[in-house]
Amino acid sequence: MKKERVKRGFVVDVHNNNINKAWRRLKKMVQEDGMLQELRDKERYTKPSARRRKARDMARKRWLKKQRELENNF
């Protein structure tokens, strides 16, 4: 029998009434979790061919960026 995982929300403590620091920490936690990106992706249906095309384009973009960085180092 599997244990049920309990999902908890994000918790950020505010020290010395420093809301800005707590807000930045919360935004970082949400971004690392990928929750907002997942919500954006699920707002509307994306065809599988469009998903593959987007993934291929992003891979090409990463590759070109790496090539530029290598070219600049030498």
LINBELFEN-V719047 format. One record per backbone hydrogen bond with DSSP energy under -0.5 kcal/mol. NH is the residue of the N-H (numbers start at 1). CO is the residue of the C=O. Records with the same first field share a line. If there is no record, write none. Layout:
NH: CO ; CO
This chain:
7: 5
15: 13
18: 15
19: 17
22: 18
23: 19
24: 20
25: 21
26: 22
27: 23
28: 24
29: 25
30: 26
31: 27
32: 28
33: 29
34: 30
35: 30
38: 34
39: 35
40: 36
41: 37
42: 38
43: 40
51: 47
52: 48
53: 49
54: 50
55: 51
56: 52
57: 53
58: 54
59: 55
60: 56
61: 57
62: 58
63: 59
64: 60
65: 61
66: 62
67: 63
68: 64
69: 65
70: 66
71: 67
72: 68
73: 69
74: 70
